[in-house]
Amino acid sequence: MLMMTTDPGTAAAAPREILMVTTTVATEAEAKRLAHAVLHARLAACVQVEPITAYFHWEGALEECRELRVACKTAHSAMPALMALLRKQHPYTLPQLVVQPVQASAEYGCWVDEQLAPAPQRQEPAMAVA
C-alpha cells in the first residue's frame, strides 16, 4: 500500500492567478520565432505550441486552416509588454491575442514569477594584477 504524506505548509497554499496569453500562427518556424522572442525577453515563463484546426469567416469567405496555437504563461505585470511584443512581431494582419486568467498551484505561480524576473547580475571576481 502506497502512503502519501503531505506537508501541511504546502497543502493549504491557495491557488495563484496567472495569465495565459494565446495567439495562433501558420508555421512551426513562426511559432518557434515568437516563443524564443517571448522567452528571451522574459515575458513568459513557458510557451506551449500545439497544432489546431481553425474555422472562421475572413473577407466574406468561410475559412478552414491548420494553425499552431502559441500559449504563453505569464503574470499580470508582464502582460502589457508581452502583448506589445506579440503585436509587433506577429506575422498576421489581425492576430488573435486572447488573455485568460487561470488558477495555478501556489508553487507553479511562484515559479512563473521567478522566470519573469531579470537574471541576477553576475560580477566576476576582481583579478589581482602583479
C-alpha positions in Angstrom: 0.0 0.0 0.0 1.4 3.4 -1.0 1.1 6.0 1.7 1.2 9.6 0.7 2.2 12.3 3.1 1.6 16.0 2.6 3.5 18.9 4.1 0.8 20.9 5.9 2.5 24.1 4.9 2.0 23.4 1.2 -1.3 21.6 1.3 -3.2 24.7 2.3 -1.5 27.1 -0.1 -4.1 28.9 -2.1 -4.0 28.8 -5.9 -2.5 31.8 -7.6 -3.8 33.5 -10.7 -1.5 33.6 -13.7 -2.4 34.7 -17.2 -2.5 32.5 -20.4 -1.9 34.7 -23.5 -2.7 32.8 -26.7 -2.2 33.5 -30.3 -2.0 31.5 -33.5 0.4 31.3 -36.4 0.6 29.3 -39.6 4.0 27.6 -39.4 6.3 25.9 -36.9 9.0 28.5 -37.8 6.7 31.4 -36.9 5.7 29.7 -33.6 9.3 29.0 -32.7 10.4 32.5 -33.5 7.6 34.0 -31.3 8.3 31.6 -28.5 12.0 32.4 -28.5 11.4 36.1 -28.6 9.0 36.0 -25.7 11.2 33.8 -23.6 14.4 35.8 -24.4 12.6 38.9 -23.2 11.5 37.1 -20.1 7.8 38.0 -20.7 6.6 34.4 -20.2 7.7 31.6 -18.0 6.7 28.9 -20.5 5.4 28.9 -24.1 3.5 25.9 -25.4 2.8 25.2 -29.1 0.2 22.8 -30.3 -1.5 22.2 -33.7 -5.1 23.1 -34.2 -7.7 23.5 -37.0 -9.3 26.9 -37.1 -12.7 27.7 -38.8 -13.6 31.3 -39.3 -15.0 33.9 -41.6 -12.4 36.1 -43.3 -13.1 38.6 -46.1 -16.5 37.2 -46.8 -15.5 33.5 -47.0 -15.6 30.6 -44.6 -12.1 29.5 -43.9 -10.6 26.3 -42.5 -6.9 26.2 -41.9 -4.3 24.3 -39.9 -2.6 26.6 -37.4 -0.4 26.4 -34.3 -1.7 27.7 -31.0 1.0 29.6 -29.1 0.2 29.8 -25.4 2.3 32.0 -23.1 2.1 31.6 -19.3 2.8 34.9 -17.7 2.0 37.3 -14.9 -0.2 40.4 -14.8 2.9 42.6 -14.5 4.4 41.2 -17.8 1.2 41.2 -19.8 1.3 44.7 -21.4 4.9 44.2 -22.6 4.1 40.7 -23.8 1.1 41.9 -25.8 3.2 44.7 -27.4 5.9 42.2 -28.4 3.3 39.8 -29.9 1.6 42.7 -31.8 5.0 43.9 -33.2 6.4 40.6 -34.2 3.2 38.7 -35.3 3.1 37.8 -39.0 -0.7 38.1 -39.2 -2.6 41.4 -40.2 -5.1 40.7 -37.4 -3.6 38.3 -34.9 -5.6 36.5 -32.3 -4.5 37.8 -28.9 -6.5 36.4 -26.1 -5.8 36.8 -22.4 -7.3 34.4 -19.9 -6.8 34.4 -16.2 -6.1 30.8 -14.9 -5.6 29.4 -11.5 -2.3 27.7 -10.9 -0.8 26.0 -7.8 1.0 28.4 -5.5 4.3 26.7 -6.3 3.8 27.0 -10.0 2.7 30.6 -9.7 5.9 31.3 -7.8 7.9 29.6 -10.5 6.3 31.7 -13.2 7.2 34.9 -11.2 10.8 33.7 -10.8 11.1 33.1 -14.6 9.9 36.6 -15.4 12.4 38.2 -13.0 15.6 39.6 -14.6 18.6 37.3 -14.3 20.8 38.4 -11.5 23.9 40.4 -12.5 26.9 38.3 -12.1 30.1 40.1 -11.2 33.3 38.5 -12.0 35.9 38.3 -9.1 38.5 41.0 -9.3 41.8 39.8 -10.7 44.9 40.9 -8.9 47.4 42.5 -11.3 51.1 42.0 -10.3 
